Amino acid sequence: MKKEETSQAKGGWRTLGVWVTLTFVGLIIAWYFLIKVASENAPEPIPLNQTK
């Protein structure tokens, strides 16, 4: 019985690791597209006149 419990626990930790990895990859992809869309929609920079 103890062997079954430990195998279920290992399976649970493995599933948790998969979910954490998928979430991390999803966040990276979302962050990439957020930066890409924001940079495409960014207004043109206004040049600053330097006074000498």
mmCIF file of the N, C-alpha and C atoms, coordinates in Angstrom:
data_MODEL
# 
_entry.id   MODEL 
# 
loop_
_atom_site.group_PDB 
_atom_site.id 
_atom_site.type_symbol 
_atom_site.label_atom_id 
_atom_site.label_alt_id 
_atom_site.label_comp_id 
_atom_site.label_asym_id 
_atom_site.label_entity_id 
_atom_site.label_seq_id 
_atom_site.pdbx_PDB_ins_code 
_atom_site.Cartn_x 
_atom_site.Cartn_y 
_atom_site.Cartn_z 
_atom_site.occupancy 
_atom_site.B_iso_or_equiv 
_atom_site.pdbx_formal_charge 
_atom_site.auth_seq_id 
_atom_site.auth_comp_id 
_atom_site.auth_asym_id 
_atom_site.auth_atom_id 
_atom_site.pdbx_PDB_model_num 
ATOM 1   N N  . MET A 1 1  ? 0.805  -1.198 0.000   1.00 0.00 ? 1  MET A N  1 
ATOM 2   C CA . MET A 1 1  ? 0.000  0.000  0.000   1.00 0.00 ? 1  MET A CA 1 
ATOM 3   C C  . MET A 1 1  ? 0.852  1.268  0.000   1.00 0.00 ? 1  MET A C  1 
ATOM 4   N N  . LYS A 1 2  ? 1.956  1.212  0.718   1.00 0.00 ? 2  LYS A N  1 
ATOM 5   C CA . LYS A 1 2  ? 2.812  2.404  0.750   1.00 0.00 ? 2  LYS A CA 1 
ATOM 6   C C  . LYS A 1 2  ? 3.414  2.658  -0.629  1.00 0.00 ? 2  LYS A C  1 
ATOM 7   N N  . LYS A 1 3  ? 3.708  1.598  -1.349  1.00 0.00 ? 3  LYS A N  1 
ATOM 8   C CA . LYS A 1 3  ? 4.286  1.789  -2.678  1.00 0.00 ? 3  LYS A CA 1 
ATOM 9   C C  . LYS A 1 3  ? 3.286  2.487  -3.601  1.00 0.00 ? 3  LYS A C  1 
ATOM 10  N N  . GLU A 1 4  ? 2.023  2.114  -3.520  1.00 0.00 ? 4  GLU A N  1 
ATOM 11  C CA . GLU A 1 4  ? 1.003  2.758  -4.349  1.00 0.00 ? 4  GLU A CA 1 
ATOM 12  C C  . GLU A 1 4  ? 0.862  4.236  -3.987  1.00 0.00 ? 4  GLU A C  1 
ATOM 13  N N  . GLU A 1 5  ? 0.906  4.541  -2.703  1.00 0.00 ? 5  GLU A N  1 
ATOM 14  C CA . GLU A 1 5  ? 0.767  5.940  -2.279  1.00 0.00 ? 5  GLU A CA 1 
ATOM 15  C C  . GLU A 1 5  ? 1.931  6.779  -2.795  1.00 0.00 ? 5  GLU A C  1 
ATOM 16  N N  . THR A 1 6  ? 3.147  6.233  -2.716  1.00 0.00 ? 6  THR A N  1 
ATOM 17  C CA . THR A 1 6  ? 4.297  7.007  -3.187  1.00 0.00 ? 6  THR A CA 1 
ATOM 18  C C  . THR A 1 6  ? 4.257  7.163  -4.699  1.00 0.00 ? 6  THR A C  1 
ATOM 19  N N  . SER A 1 7  ? 3.791  6.153  -5.417  1.00 0.00 ? 7  SER A N  1 
ATOM 20  C CA . SER A 1 7  ? 3.717  6.289  -6.869  1.00 0.00 ? 7  SER A CA 1 
ATOM 21  C C  . SER A 1 7  ? 2.664  7.321  -7.253  1.00 0.00 ? 7  SER A C  1 
ATOM 22  N N  . GLN A 1 8  ? 1.570  7.371  -6.524  1.00 0.00 ? 8  GLN A N  1 
ATOM 23  C CA . GLN A 1 8  ? 0.562  8.401  -6.795  1.00 0.00 ? 8  GLN A CA 1 
ATOM 24  C C  . GLN A 1 8  ? 1.118  9.775  -6.460  1.00 0.00 ? 8  GLN A C  1 
ATOM 25  N N  . ALA A 1 9  ? 1.872  9.873  -5.392  1.00 0.00 ? 9  ALA A N  1 
ATOM 26  C CA . ALA A 1 9  ? 2.454  11.163 -5.017  1.00 0.00 ? 9  ALA A CA 1 
ATOM 27  C C  . ALA A 1 9  ? 3.456  11.610 -6.075  1.00 0.00 ? 9  ALA A C  1 
ATOM 28  N N  . LYS A 1 10 ? 4.268  10.674 -6.565  1.00 0.00 ? 10 LYS A N  1 
ATOM 29  C CA . LYS A 1 10 ? 5.229  11.035 -7.615  1.00 0.00 ? 10 LYS A CA 1 
ATOM 30  C C  . LYS A 1 10 ? 4.493  11.463 -8.874  1.00 0.00 ? 10 LYS A C  1 
ATOM 31  N N  . GLY A 1 11 ? 3.421  10.754 -9.212  1.00 0.00 ? 11 GLY A N  1 
ATOM 32  C CA . GLY A 1 11 ? 2.633  11.144 -10.373 1.00 0.00 ? 11 GLY A CA 1 
ATOM 33  C C  . GLY A 1 11 ? 2.028  12.517 -10.191 1.00 0.00 ? 11 GLY A C  1 
ATOM 34  N N  . GLY A 1 12 ? 1.581  12.811 -8.971  1.00 0.00 ? 12 GLY A N  1 
ATOM 35  C CA . GLY A 1 12 ? 1.025  14.129 -8.687  1.00 0.00 ? 12 GLY A CA 1 
ATOM 36  C C  . GLY A 1 12 ? 2.065  15.216 -8.830  1.00 0.00 ? 12 GLY A C  1 
ATOM 37  N N  . TRP A 1 13 ? 3.280  14.958 -8.326  1.00 0.00 ? 13 TRP A N  1 
ATOM 38  C CA . TRP A 1 13 ? 4.351  15.955 -8.457  1.00 0.00 ? 13 TRP A CA 1 
ATOM 39  C C  . TRP A 1 13 ? 4.753  16.131 -9.907  1.00 0.00 ? 13 TRP A C  1 
ATOM 40  N N  . ARG A 1 14 ? 4.741  15.030 -10.670 1.00 0.00 ? 14 ARG A N  1 
ATOM 41  C CA . ARG A 1 14 ? 5.091  15.124 -12.085 1.00 0.00 ? 14 ARG A CA 1 
ATOM 42  C C  . ARG A 1 14 ? 4.045  15.955 -12.822 1.00 0.00 ? 14 ARG A C  1 
ATOM 43  N N  . THR A 1 15 ? 2.766  15.715 -12.504 1.00 0.00 ? 15 THR A N  1 
ATOM 44  C CA . THR A 1 15 ? 1.695  16.500 -13.123 1.00 0.00 ? 15 THR A CA 1 
ATOM 45  C C  . THR A 1 15 ? 1.822  17.962 -12.748 1.00 0.00 ? 15 THR A C  1 
ATOM 46  N N  . LEU A 1 16 ? 2.143  18.230 -11.499 1.00 0.00 ? 16 LEU A N  1 
ATOM 47  C CA . LEU A 1 16 ? 2.331  19.616 -11.058 1.00 0.00 ? 16 LEU A CA 1 
ATOM 48  C C  . LEU A 1 16 ? 3.487  20.258 -11.818 1.00 0.00 ? 16 LEU A C  1 
ATOM 49  N N  . GLY A 1 17 ? 4.558  19.525 -11.995 1.00 0.00 ? 17 GLY A N  1 
ATOM 50  C CA . GLY A 1 17 ? 5.701  20.051 -12.747 1.00 0.00 ? 17 GLY A CA 1 
ATOM 51  C C  . GLY A 1 17 ? 5.342  20.358 -14.187 1.00 0.00 ? 17 GLY A C  1 
ATOM 52  N N  . VAL A 1 18 ? 4.534  19.506 -14.800 1.00 0.00 ? 18 VAL A N  1 
ATOM 53  C CA . VAL A 1 18 ? 4.100  19.747 -16.182 1.00 0.00 ? 18 VAL A CA 1 
ATOM 54  C C  . VAL A 1 18 ? 3.252  21.008 -16.246 1.00 0.00 ? 18 VAL A C  1 
ATOM 55  N N  . TRP A 1 19 ? 2.328  21.161 -15.303 1.00 0.00 ? 19 TRP A N  1 
ATOM 56  C CA . TRP A 1 19 ? 1.470  22.357 -15.302 1.00 0.00 ? 19 TRP A CA 1 
ATOM 57  C C  . TRP A 1 19 ? 2.282  23.624 -15.067 1.00 0.00 ? 19 TRP A C  1 
ATOM 58  N N  . VAL A 1 20 ? 3.246  23.561 -14.164 1.00 0.00 ? 20 VAL A N  1 
ATOM 59  C CA . VAL A 1 20 ? 4.088  24.738 -13.901 1.00 0.00 ? 20 VAL A CA 1 
ATOM 60  C C  . VAL A 1 20 ? 4.892  25.090 -15.148 1.00 0.00 ? 20 VAL A C  1 
ATOM 61  N N  . THR A 1 21 ? 5.433  24.077 -15.820 1.00 0.00 ? 21 THR A N  1 
ATOM 62  C CA . THR A 1 21 ? 6.212  24.317 -17.035 1.00 0.00 ? 21 THR A CA 1 
ATOM 63  C C  . THR A 1 21 ? 5.344  24.916 -18.135 1.00 0.00 ? 21 THR A C  1 
ATOM 64  N N  . LEU A 1 22 ? 4.152  24.356 -18.334 1.00 0.00 ? 22 LEU A N  1 
ATOM 65  C CA . LEU A 1 22 ? 3.257  24.882 -19.363 1.00 0.00 ? 22 LEU A CA 1 
ATOM 66  C C  . LEU A 1 22 ? 2.831  26.311 -19.048 1.00 0.00 ? 22 LEU A C  1 
ATOM 67  N N  . THR A 1 23 ? 2.569  26.590 -17.785 1.00 0.00 ? 23 THR A N  1 
ATOM 68  C CA . THR A 1 23 ? 2.192  27.950 -17.388 1.00 0.00 ? 23 THR A CA 1 
ATOM 69  C C  . THR A 1 23 ? 3.336  28.914 -17.646 1.00 0.00 ? 23 THR A C  1 
ATOM 70  N N  . PHE A 1 24 ? 4.550  28.501 -17.315 1.00 0.00 ? 24 PHE A N  1 
ATOM 71  C CA . PHE A 1 24 ? 5.726  29.352 -17.523 1.00 0.00 ? 24 PHE A CA 1 
ATOM 72  C C  . PHE A 1 24 ? 5.928  29.642 -19.007 1.00 0.00 ? 24 PHE A C  1 
ATOM 73  N N  . VAL A 1 25 ? 5.811  28.622 -19.838 1.00 0.00 ? 25 VAL A N  1 
ATOM 74  C CA . VAL A 1 25 ? 5.965  28.806 -21.286 1.00 0.00 ? 25 VAL A CA 1 
ATOM 75  C C  . VAL A 1 25 ? 4.855  29.710 -21.820 1.00 0.00 ? 25 VAL A C  1 
ATOM 76  N N  . GLY A 1 26 ? 3.633  29.522 -21.327 1.00 0.00 ? 26 GLY A N  1 
ATOM 77  C CA . GLY A 1 26 ? 2.521  30.374 -21.750 1.00 0.00 ? 26 GLY A CA 1 
ATOM 78  C C  . GLY A 1 26 ? 2.738  31.827 -21.378 1.00 0.00 ? 26 GLY A C  1 
ATOM 79  N N  . LEU A 1 27 ? 3.277  32.067 -20.195 1.00 0.00 ? 27 LEU A N  1 
ATOM 80  C CA . LEU A 1 27 ? 3.561  33.443 -19.778 1.00 0.00 ? 27 LEU A CA 1 
ATOM 81  C C  . LEU A 1 27 ? 4.635  34.075 -20.655 1.00 0.00 ? 27 LEU A C  1 
ATOM 82  N N  . ILE A 1 28 ? 5.656  33.305 -21.006 1.00 0.00 ? 28 ILE A N  1 
ATOM 83  C CA . ILE A 1 28 ? 6.717  33.832 -21.875 1.00 0.00 ? 28 ILE A CA 1 
ATOM 84  C C  . ILE A 1 28 ? 6.144  34.184 -23.248 1.00 0.00 ? 28 ILE A C  1 
ATOM 85  N N  . ILE A 1 29 ? 5.297  33.310 -23.797 1.00 0.00 ? 29 ILE A N  1 
ATOM 86  C CA . ILE A 1 29 ? 4.701  33.574 -25.109 1.00 0.00 ? 29 ILE A CA 1 
ATOM 87  C C  . ILE A 1 29 ? 3.795  34.795 -25.043 1.00 0.00 ? 29 ILE A C  1 
ATOM 88  N N  . ALA A 1 30 ? 2.983  34.902 -23.988 1.00 0.00 ? 30 ALA A N  1 
ATOM 89  C CA . ALA A 1 30 ? 2.097  36.059 -23.842 1.00 0.00 ? 30 ALA A CA 1 
ATOM 90  C C  . ALA A 1 30 ? 2.906  37.342 -23.696 1.00 0.00 ? 30 ALA A C  1 
ATOM 91  N N  . TRP A 1 31 ? 3.986  37.299 -22.935 1.00 0.00 ? 31 TRP A N  1 
ATOM 92  C CA . TRP A 1 31 ? 4.842  38.473 -22.744 1.00 0.00 ? 31 TRP A CA 1 
ATOM 93  C C  . TRP A 1 31 ? 5.478  38.890 -24.066 1.00 0.00 ? 31 TRP A C  1 
ATOM 94  N N  . TYR A 1 32 ? 5.915  37.907 -24.861 1.00 0.00 ? 32 TYR A N  1 
ATOM 95  C CA . TYR A 1 32 ? 6.519  38.192 -26.168 1.00 0.00 ? 32 TYR A CA 1 
ATOM 96  C C  . TYR A 1 32 ? 5.522  38.904 -27.082 1.00 0.00 ? 32 TYR A C  1 
ATOM 97  N N  . PHE A 1 33 ? 4.299  38.363 -27.166 1.00 0.00 ? 33 PHE A N  1 
ATOM 98  C CA . PHE A 1 33 ? 3.305  38.982 -28.037 1.00 0.00 ? 33 PHE A CA 1 
ATOM 99  C C  . PHE A 1 33 ? 2.866  40.335 -27.507 1.00 0.00 ? 33 PHE A C  1 
ATOM 100 N N  . LEU A 1 34 ? 2.823  40.508 -26.194 1.00 0.00 ? 34 LEU A N  1 
ATOM 101 C CA . LEU A 1 34 ? 2.480  41.808 -25.616 1.00 0.00 ? 34 LEU A CA 1 
ATOM 102 C C  . LEU A 1 34 ? 3.500  42.856 -26.037 1.00 0.00 ? 34 LEU A C  1 
ATOM 103 N N  . ILE A 1 35 ? 4.782  42.521 -25.941 1.00 0.00 ? 35 ILE A N  1 
ATOM 104 C CA . ILE A 1 35 ? 5.834  43.462 -26.334 1.00 0.00 ? 35 ILE A CA 1 
ATOM 105 C C  . ILE A 1 35 ? 5.778  43.715 -27.841 1.00 0.00 ? 35 ILE A C  1 
ATOM 106 N N  . LYS A 1 36 ? 5.533  42.664 -28.625 1.00 0.00 ? 36 LYS A N  1 
ATOM 107 C CA . LYS A 1 36 ? 5.480  42.813 -30.082 1.00 0.00 ? 36 LYS A CA 1 
ATOM 108 C C  . LYS A 1 36 ? 4.337  43.737 -30.493 1.00 0.00 ? 36 LYS A C  1 
ATOM 109 N N  . VAL A 1 37 ? 3.146  43.523 -29.945 1.00 0.00 ? 37 VAL A N  1 
ATOM 110 C CA . VAL A 1 37 ? 1.991  44.351 -30.296 1.00 0.00 ? 37 VAL A CA 1 
ATOM 111 C C  . VAL A 1 37 ? 2.190  45.772 -29.789 1.00 0.00 ? 37 VAL A C  1 
ATOM 112 N N  . ALA A 1 38 ? 2.733  45.923 -28.586 1.00 0.00 ? 38 ALA A N  1 
ATOM 113 C CA . ALA A 1 38 ? 2.941  47.262 -28.033 1.00 0.00 ? 38 ALA A CA 1 
ATOM 114 C C  . ALA A 1 38 ? 3.966  48.033 -28.860 1.00 0.00 ? 38 ALA A C  1 
ATOM 115 N N  . SER A 1 39 ? 4.998  47.367 -29.342 1.00 0.00 ? 39 SER A N  1 
ATOM 116 C CA . SER A 1 39 ? 6.006  48.074 -30.131 1.00 0.00 ? 39 SER A CA 1 
ATOM 117 C C  . SER A 1 39 ? 5.460  48.444 -31.511 1.00 0.00 ? 39 SER A C  1 
ATOM 118 N N  . GLU A 1 40 ? 4.552  47.640 -32.052 1.00 0.00 ? 40 GLU A N  1 
ATOM 119 C CA . GLU A 1 40 ? 3.950  47.977 -33.347 1.00 0.00 ? 40 GLU A CA 1 
ATOM 120 C C  . GLU A 1 40 ? 2.995  49.160 -33.214 1.00 0.00 ? 40 GLU A C  1 
ATOM 121 N N  . ASN A 1 41 ? 2.308  49.266 -32.092 1.00 0.00 ? 41 ASN A N  1 
ATOM 122 C CA . ASN A 1 41 ? 1.323  50.325 -31.899 1.00 0.00 ? 41 ASN A CA 1 
ATOM 123 C C  . ASN A 1 41 ? 1.905  51.545 -31.195 1.00 0.00 ? 41 ASN A C  1 
ATOM 124 N N  . ALA A 1 42 ? 3.204  51.568 -30.992 1.00 0.00 ? 42 ALA A N  1 
ATOM 125 C CA . ALA A 1 42 ? 3.819  52.689 -30.278 1.00 0.00 ? 42 ALA A CA 1 
ATOM 126 C C  . ALA A 1 42 ? 3.802  53.936 -31.159 1.00 0.00 ? 42 ALA A C  1 
ATOM 127 N N  . PRO A 1 43 ? 3.521  55.096 -30.573 1.00 0.00 ? 43 PRO A N  1 
ATOM 128 C CA . PRO A 1 43 ? 3.560  56.330 -31.364 1.00 0.00 ? 43 PRO A CA 1 
ATOM 129 C C  . PRO A 1 43 ? 4.994  56.689 -31.732 1.00 0.00 ? 43 PRO A C  1 
ATOM 130 N N  . GLU A 1 44 ? 5.124  57.481 -32.777 1.00 0.00 ? 44 GLU A N  1 
ATOM 131 C CA . GLU A 1 44 ? 6.459  57.916 -33.200 1.00 0.00 ? 44 GLU A CA 1 
ATOM 132 C C  . GLU A 1 44 ? 7.067  58.810 -32.126 1.00 0.00 ? 44 GLU A C  1 
ATOM 133 N N  . PRO A 1 45 ? 8.338  58.623 -31.834 1.00 0.00 ? 45 PRO A N  1 
ATOM 134 C CA . PRO A 1 45 ? 8.961  59.470 -30.813 1.00 0.00 ? 45 PRO A CA 1 
ATOM 135 C C  . PRO A 1 45 ? 9.110  60.908 -31.300 1.00 0.00 ? 45 PRO A C  1 
ATOM 136 N N  . ILE A 1 46 ? 8.881  61.837 -30.405 1.00 0.00 ? 46 ILE A N  1 
ATOM 137 C CA . ILE A 1 46 ? 9.019  63.253 -30.734 1.00 0.00 ? 46 ILE A CA 1 
ATOM 138 C C  . ILE A 1 46 ? 10.462 63.651 -30.461 1.00 0.00 ? 46 ILE A C  1 
ATOM 139 N N  . PRO A 1 47 ? 11.181 64.153 -31.477 1.00 0.00 ? 47 PRO A N  1 
ATOM 140 C CA . PRO A 1 47 ? 12.576 64.538 -31.230 1.00 0.00 ? 47 PRO A CA 1 
ATOM 141 C C  . PRO A 1 47 ? 12.649 65.744 -30.297 1.00 0.00 ? 47 PRO A C  1 
ATOM 142 N N  . LEU A 1 48 ? 13.567 65.675 -29.373 1.00 0.00 ? 48 LEU A N  1 
ATOM 143 C CA . LEU A 1 48 ? 13.761 66.776 -28.435 1.00 0.00 ? 48 LEU A CA 1 
ATOM 144 C C  . LEU A 1 48 ? 14.767 67.753 -29.018 1.00 0.00 ? 48 LEU A C  1 
ATOM 145 N N  . ASN A 1 49 ? 14.431 69.023 -28.986 1.00 0.00 ? 49 ASN A N  1 
ATOM 146 C CA . ASN A 1 49 ? 15.353 70.054 -29.470 1.00 0.00 ? 49 ASN A CA 1 
ATOM 147 C C  . ASN A 1 49 ? 16.350 70.372 -28.372 1.00 0.00 ? 49 ASN A C  1 
ATOM 148 N N  . GLN A 1 50 ? 17.616 70.150 -28.678 1.00 0.00 ? 50 GLN A N  1 
ATOM 149 C CA . GLN A 1 50 ? 18.651 70.438 -27.688 1.00 0.00 ? 50 GLN A CA 1 
ATOM 150 C C  . GLN A 1 50 ? 19.112 71.881 -27.851 1.00 0.00 ? 50 GLN A C  1 
ATOM 151 N N  . THR A 1 51 ? 19.077 72.605 -26.771 1.00 0.00 ? 51 THR A N  1 
ATOM 152 C CA . THR A 1 51 ? 19.541 73.999 -26.812 1.00 0.00 ? 51 THR A CA 1 
ATOM 153 C C  . THR A 1 51 ? 20.980 74.043 -26.336 1.00 0.00 ? 51 THR A C  1 
ATOM 154 N N  . LYS A 1 52 ? 21.806 74.747 -27.089 1.00 0.00 ? 52 LYS A N  1 
ATOM 155 C CA . LYS A 1 52 ? 23.224 74.823 -26.723 1.00 0.00 ? 52 LYS A CA 1 
ATOM 156 C C  . LYS A 1 52 ? 23.572 76.230 -26.315 1.00 0.00 ? 52 LYS A C  1 
# 
